[in-house]
Amino acid sequence: MLLQRLIQQIKHSSPFIWWMYVYILFGGVILLLLPKAYIHLFINQYHSSAADIFFTYATLLGDGISATILVVILLFISFRYASMAALSNIACSVIIQSLKRFIFTDSVRPCQFFKGVHSLYLIPGVEVYSFNSFPSGHSATVFTTCTLLCLMTKQRYLRTVLFLMACTIAFSRVYLSEHFFVDIYAGAIIGVVVAYGTAAVFNKHNDSPWFDHSLLSILTE
């Protein structure tokens, strides 16, 4: 059954999923207790030249280009993994863009939200956007990717590393004032749900041995 496969996927990805529960719990408490404007201004006051450089480049790992590169790499490891990554990222992108453009159309980004009210610290040379803030596409993409990678690895410590990496890249969107915390919080949840759902459905309906081949195996045969 699909539900059983989903439960198996979740159990297999611990401790990533347990860290995700902590993220949802504490993030939810913060959002319930504090306004999103206060959270953003609190974070925005802390910055350094080293952090500016780090987060400027770290955020690139959450875009569509990085996700596409990963799919290409996975083609040389397993068609199953590559297909899962491609389908989950496409599904995630459709959901995020639909929410941005058809439901939360009036959600503005920090620079527009605080315009004329408060001067934000912005990194010189980094382009910031004004609209379509909720939810964060970068956050959803990186959490989708890291969740799938957790399902692909047997190393438990790597799953913790992947969770920390996903959090870091998602946080970069707040540091750069591209999003509010609530945006990356929702994006992360969407990304994880899409990844688990895609993996469960894909493994249920794609038992063909062909999916366990790769470009590398084909080229070396």
C-alpha positions, 0 to 999 in steps of 0.5 A: 500500500502507498501509506505503508511505503510512505511510512517506510520512507520516513523511517528510513530517513531518520534522523533527518525526519526527527530533526525536521520535527524539531524544526517544525515545532520550534519554528512554529512556536517562534512564528506564533509568538513573534511577528514576522517583521520582528523576526526579520529585523532581529536577524538582519542586524547580525551580519559580517563580511564573511557571512555576506560572502558565504550566504551569497554563494550558499543560496545558489545551491537552492536554485533550479540550476543546482537541482538540474545539475544534481539530476544529471549527476544522478543519471550516472548513478541510478535512473530511479534516483534521477527520475525521483529527483526530477519529478519531485523538483518539478512537482515542487516547483509547480506547487510553489509557483501556483501558491505564489502567483494565484493564492498569496499574490499580495505577499511582498518581500522584506525590502518592499515590506519595510520600504519607507519604514525601516532601512534593511542591511543589504549586501552590495551587488546582490539583487533583491526582489520585491514580490512573490515572497510566500513561500520560498522556492529556494527553501522548498527546492533544497529541502526536497533535494536533501530529503531525497538524498537522505532516502538514497544514503545509508549513512545516518550521519550524512542525513544529519549533515543534509538537514543542516545543509538544507537549513543553512541554504534556506536561512540564506534567503532570510540573511539576504532579505529575499524572504521572511522566516515564515516563507522558508519555514513553509517552503521547507515543509512543502519540500519535505512533503513533496519529496516523501510523497514522490518517493512513495508513489514512484517506488510503488509504480516503478518496479522495472529493473531498468530504473536500477541501471544508469548511464554509467552502466550502459556506457560500460556494458 
